[in-house]
Amino acid sequence: MTLLKTLAIAATGLMLSFGAVQAAEGQKPAKDISFSFEGPFGTFDRAQLQRGYKVYKEVCSACHAMKYVSFRNLSQPGGPEFSEEQVKVLAAGYTVQDGPNNDGEMFERPALPSDRFPSPFPNEQAARAANGGAYPSDLSLITKYRPGWYGTFNQLVNGIGGPQYVYSVLTGYVPDEEIPEELKAEQPEGKAYNPYFANGHWIGMAQPITDDQVTYDDGTPATIDQMARDVSAFLAWTAEPKMEERKRTGFMVLIYLGILALLLYLVKKKIWANAH
């Protein structure tokens, strides 16, 4: 009965995967690039996360919220690890709504480390109005719920998942003059062509990054490729800020289970040593 249930679940998963592939027919698979945090012993590159935050702040935050991340997270172990003083300065650069005050009115104040990143728009309608009807995604978990159409299986087997998808979209824009002729006729107004985009190639966001758009504090050249890698790594951290801790815990559990298995084997040998 258990085997039949397992087979049924596997068949259902294959059918769902096939449906996803069919829905995204023609979409290019994400580019196969590597990150330092991949694999069972991978860790985040602190300098890369700090550069990625700079790209988010100076480019992405103009349209995209990050509502599940607090400023204080930026100083916690396993992340960009800014100092607490740096985080206070970074937070103070944002304005958040608070209140009501004693007069029953809402007011604005500089953000504190305990605050979450504020949305650049007061509501969804304002966001759509400012972006030609498109609603900018919240980026907190973008690498989790946008792994690409090839799905979780490819992410587990080939290591190509959400960060690679984000990188591919950021570097995958095709200039209007290079769009295939058969597609130009169907180009919606105000949309850009991106063959890596999961929802039909036409994306409401214009090319967001250009060379030298930011100035990195560590002197790293700010090319499109570098900025895309850095912000993709940063968003991988926002989606899983406890990844390094989880890996360390998992490794210790495996060691414990290995020792336990060895002890149980030795006990079994001892108990049954004189059995005939």
Sequence and secondary structure as in RCSB ss.txt:
>XXXX:A:sequence
MTLLKTLAIAATGLMLSFGAVQAAEGQKPAKDISFSFEGPFGTFDRAQLQRGYKVYKEVCSACHAMKYVSFRNLS
QPGGPEFSEEQVKVLAAGYTVQDGPNNDGEMFERPALPSDRFPSPFPNEQAARAANGGAYPSDLSLITKYRPGWY
GTFNQLVNGIGGPQYVYSVLTGYVPDEEIPEELKAEQPEGKAYNPYFANGHWIGMAQPITDDQVTYDDGTPATID
QMARDVSAFLAWTAEPKMEERKRTGFMVLIYLGILALLLYLVKKKIWANAH
>XXXX:A:secstr
 HHHHHHHHHHHHHHHHHHHHHHTTT         TT STT    HHHHHHHHHHHHHTGGGT   TT BGGGGG
STTTT   HHHHHHHHHTSEEEE   TTS  EEEE  TTSB   SSSSHHHHHHHTTT      TTHHHH   TT
HHHHHHHH   HHHHHHHHHH  B GGGS HHHHTT  TT EE TT TTTSEESS     TTSS  TT     HH
HHHHHHHHHHHHHH TTHHHHHHHHHHHHHHHHHHHHHHHHHHHHHTTT  
